[in-house]
């Protein structure tokens, strides 16, 4: 079996030995070089020497996003700033941004992981790769860029936006691979159709999609639209960036984690106790090779599970399920917990709808109230007399959607039908939730 490097096929015992050596080095590094970890370890009454087995890892303190914000900008560095060659960070829209740093060796390791991911998705030397992830402080664009060059692809650094120009370059350059968020690839496909271009007629054969949760139904829609395979890539800037885990084209049933670079746990987000393999909980990552900003037991907020089931592609690395959603994104609607991806799954099973939606939240007393805005397709809309959503066919469709939500996601919410192409299209991460809970709805008539 062909793989990008031999670490992908190590036996479990060999991988554990490699991880253990790298974990011990990482713990010594953060304890001796990062004041935050030195203080936090001491507060928990622990030193690197106390970690004598994998079972001891659960005694290490967690790192959360607010720790990165509180250490802004360079408080978590384990190397002098002179050794840093790259800085990335979040937008800082909810306060101080999170800043992550990379040494030259970190960048090389990251490029290796992305090259591994591209190869896993079907990419190879000589391919043209259309990179529509955003460049800049966001890790997606430059992360995929350097890995693409490392594997030997001709990389098109188009970034996000300017969709019609993206389409022109896809037609002219004839790339085999496209990298973007799933919602933006969907936007590209719809714009192609609007321009009279059949997306399935393009040269694209493989898509590497990530940066937002997406359902199997969304995958099916994208693959049908473009006649290509779509694979999920996972990562987050605090841990490294994209490339922490990648889905193989052979199976498309879980993401291979780069275990030689990251130790993975799944914990119960309430009790904070580790969960057995196969159980769903919050992903926690410890970096094993990062030099500039190593991170210990980072709570990602992402909900998934991990298993060691054999993969027919031949890789032996542990696999994680596709992310179900983020803890922060979980909605509580009339006492029922639900992720937007579960609502998306329901929508995409209804043939009268297109894969675009928004969930508007407001307060009704002490309870969260949600209204689902969905777009109908052209065929359904054009068949409506007077283009009115007051017609019986439209009312029946709303009941059909509500019934699907109740049966499959166990939630009840108001449904609002929208005209074709009326909801915003994504040029990066899709904004699925519109939070108006600071403006309570009136409970009086």
N, C-alpha and C positions, 0 to 999 in steps of 0.2 A: 504494500500500500504506500502511495506517495503522500508524504506530509512535508510541511515547510521546514521543520526541524525535529530532532529526535526526542526532545522533551515531551512532545505530544503523545508519544507512545510508551513512556516509561511505565514499568510495573508499579503497582501501588506502593510496595515497600521501598523501591528506588526513589519514587517521588517524595514519600514521607521523609526519607533521609535527607534529600536535597532541601526540602522545606524546613526541616528542623535546623540544619546548619545556617540557613539564611535567616530564620526567625531569631535565633540566638544573637546573630550579628546585628540585626535590626534593633532588638531590645537594648543591647549594649550601647548602640549608637544614640538612640533617643534618650536613654537614661543619662548619658554622659554629656550630650551636646544640646539637648533641648530643655530649657528650664521648665517649661510647662509639664513635660512628661516626668522630669525628675521630681517636681513637687507633687504631681498627681500620684505617682507610684508611691511616694513616701506617705501621702495621705491615706492610701489603701494598705499601707504596711507591707509593701512588696518590693522586691528588687529583681533584676534579671536572673540572678542566681536561684531565685525561688521557683522559676519555671523549669521544672524537671521532667514534665511529661505533657502530652497534648491535653490531658484532662486539667492541667494547671492553667491553661490559657484562659479559661473562664474566670479566673481570678484577676486578670488584668482589667484595668479601667477602660470604659468606652470613651471614644472620641465622638463628639457631635458637631454639627455645622456651627453652632454658636461659639464653640471653642476656636474655630478658625476666624470667625468675625472678631472675637475678643482679642485675638492675637494679631490683628491687622496692623501693618501689612506683612511683616517678616518675622513675627514672634515664634513661629514654629519651625524655622529653618534649622537644619542640622549641619549646614555648611556655611562658610563665609559667603557673603553676597558676591565676592569676586569669582566664586566657582559656579555661580548661577548663569545660565545662558538663555533661559526663557522664563517668562512669567505669564500665567493665564489667570483668569478669575471670572467670577460671576458678575452679573449686571449690577448687583447691589440695589435692586429695586425695593427690597424689603429691609433696607438698612445698609450697614457697611458690607461691601462685597467680600467674598471669600477669595483669597489669593493663594495660588499654588505655584511652586517653583520647580525647575528642572535643571540638573547639571547636564553636561554633554553626554555623559553615560546614560542618564535617564532618558534623554531624547533618543539615543541609539536603541535602548531597550524598548521604548514605546514604538519606534518605527518597526522594530522586529515583530512586536505583537500585532501591529496593524497589517504588516506583510503576511503574517501567519493567518490573520482573519480573512484577508482578501483571497489568499490561496484556498482557504477552507470554503469560501463562497464560490469558487470556480474561476477566480482570476489567475492570470499567469503573465510571465514576461512577454512583452510585445503587445499586450492589450492596451486599448485606449480607455481610460477611466474618467468619467464625467463626475467631478466632485462638486455637488450642490449643497454641501454643508457650509454653514457660515464661517468665514475666516475672521480672525481677530482674537479677542479675549476668550471667546467660546472655543473649547478644545476640539470640536468636531472637524472643522475645516483643515487646520494645520495638522491635526492628528492623522487623518486619513491621507493627507497630501504626502507626508514623509514616508508613511508605510507603502503607499502606492509607488513612489519613486524607488524605494528599497527593493521591492519585488521586481521592478523593471517595467512598470506600466508607463505609458505616455499619459501624463496627468493633466487634465483640463481644470484649472483652478477657478471655476466660474463663480463659486460661492452661491448664496441664495438670492432670490429676487430676479427682476427683469426676465420674466418667464418666457416671453416670446423670443428673446435673444437666446435663452437656454435651448429652446426648441430648434432654432436655426443652427446652433452649433451641434446639436445631436444629429440633425440631418446632414450637416456638412462633414463633421469629423467622424461620424459613425462609431461612437464608443460602444464597447461590449458590456461595460459595467457602469452603473449609476449609483452614487452614494448621496443620501439625503434623508430627511425625515419622511415617514410614510405619508403624512398628510400633504407634504409638498410634492412628492412624486404623483400623488393623486391629482393635485392641482395642475401639474404639467400635462398629465394625460387628458384632463378635461379641456385644457386650453388647446391642446393639439386637435381634439375633436371639433372645437369651435372654429379652428382655422382650416378645417376640412382635411386634417391629417389623421390617419388611422394609427394610434399608438402601437398596435401590434405589428405594423409594417416597418418599425425602426430596427436598428441594428442591436438594440439592447437585449441582452440575454440574462443578465444577473443584476440584482439590486441588493445593496447593503444598506439596510434601513434601521434607524434607531433614534435615540434622543427623546422619545415619547412612547408611552405604552400604546400598543396596537393589537387588535384582536386577530384571531385566525380568519374571521370573516373579512376583515380589512385586507389581509394578505391575499385571500382568494380573489377579492375585487381587483387588486393591483395586478396580480399574476394574469388574470383573465384579460384585463384591459391591455396590457403590454405583451402578452404571450412570453413571459420571462419568469424566472424563479426569483423570489424575494426572501432574503435571509435577514435575521435579526442580529444586530450588533449591540453589545451592552458595555457601558462604562460610565464613569462620572469623574469630574475633574478632581475632586478631593482625593480620589484613589489613584488616578492616573489620567483618565480620559477614555475615549472609546478604545476597545480592544481588550478590556478586562475579560470579556467572554464573547464567543461568536458561535452562531449556528452554522452547521455544515450543510452544504447543498445536498448531500447524500440522503439525509434523514429529515432535516427541518423539524425536529421534535425536541428541541432543547439546545442550550448553548454550552459549548465546551469552555470551561473556565481555565485561564492560564495559571494553573496551580503552581508552576515553577516561580511565578512572580507574586501570587496573592494567596493568602490563606483565608478560606471562606467558612463562615458559620451562618446558621439560621437560628434566630432566637425568637422566643415569644415576646412580642413588643410590650406586653404588660408585666410579666414576671421577670423578663430579661434573662431567662434561663435558656440554654441551648436546647434546640429541638432535634430529634432523631432525623436521619436522612429520610427524605420523602414527605416530611411534614411541612406545611406552608407556614412561613413566618417572615420576619424581617431579616434581610441580608446584612451581614456584617463582614467587613473586609479588613485584613491586616496586610499591609504591603511588605514584601520580602526583599526587594532589590532596590527600592527608591533611595536615592542619596540625599537630594536636596530637602525633600519634605516627606519623610517616612511617616506612615500613619498607623496607629494601633487601634484595632477593633472599632473601625468607623461604622457607625450606625447609618445606613444609607436611607432608611425610610421606605425602601422598595420591598414589595411583598412577592416572595417566590419560594421555591423549594429546591433542594439539591439531591442528586442521586448518583450512584456509581454503576448504573446499569450499562452493560456493554453497548457500544454503538457500532453499527455495521460499517461505518467509515473507517474503523480500525483504531481511532484515537482512544486513549485510555483515561484521559483527564475527566475529572468529575464534571457532571453536567448540571446546569441550573435550568429550571423551567423558565419560560418567558415571564417577564414581570407582569403580575396581575394588576398592579397599580401602586401608588404611593400612599403611605399612611396619611399624609397631609391632604391627599386628593379624595380620600374616602368620604362619601356623603352619608349622612344619617337622615333618611327621609321617612317621616312618620314612624320613627323607631327602628327602621331597617337599614343596616349597613350595606352600601353598594359602591362599587368603583365605576367611574365613567366607562371603562373598557367593557364592563358587563352590559351597560346600556347600549354601547356601540354594537356589541354582538347581536342584540335584539334587533336593532335598526337595520343592520345589513342583511338580515334574513327576510326582510319585507321588500318585495320586488318593486313596489311603487315609490320607494325612497332612494335617494343617492347617499353616499357615505359622508355627509356633512351634517353636523348637529351642534347645538349649544345647549347647555343646561343653565338656566337662570335661577339663582337662589335669592330668596328673600325670607324675612321673618314673619310668621303668623303667630303672634303671642310669643311663647317660649320655644316654639317648634320651628325647625327649618322647613321651608316650603320650596318646592322645585317645579319649574315649568320647562318642559322639553321642547325645543324648537328644532324641527326637522324639515328638510327640503324634499319636495316631491320631484319626480323626474318629468321630463318634457312630455312623454307619452301620456302620463296620468293628467298632467296640468292641461294639456291641449284638448283632452277629452271632456273637461269640465264645462258644462254650460255656463256662459258668461264669465268663465274663469273665476268662479266664486267658490270659496271654501265652505259656504253655507249649503252647498248642494248635498243630497243624500250620499253620493259616492264619497265625498270628502269626510262626512260625519262617520260613515262606515269605516273609512281608513283610520281615523282617529281612535275609534273603538278597537280596531284590530291592533294598533300599536299599543294601546293601554293594556289590552289583554295579553300581548306578548311580554310586556314589561312585568306584569303581575305574575305570569306563569313562570318565566325564566329568571327574572331578577328579583322577584318577590316585592316589587315596589309599585306604588300607585302615585302617579303624577299627572298633572294637566299636560296636554299635548297641543302644541301650536304648529299648524302646517305653514310652510313658507314656500314662496314661488321659487322656481328653478334659478340657481345662481344668485340668490339673494343673501345668503349667509357669507361672512368673510371667508376668503381663501387664505391658506397658510403659505408663507414663504420661508418658514422656519418651523418652530414648534407651534402646533395648533393650540388655540385658546378655546378649550371646551367648556370651561366653567366661567360664568359671569356672576360675580358675587355682589348682590345688592342687599345684603343682610343688614347693612347699616341704615337702610330705609325700610322700616317695618310696613307691611301692608295693613290696611285698616281692617278691623274685624267687625265694623258696623256697616250696615247696608245703606 
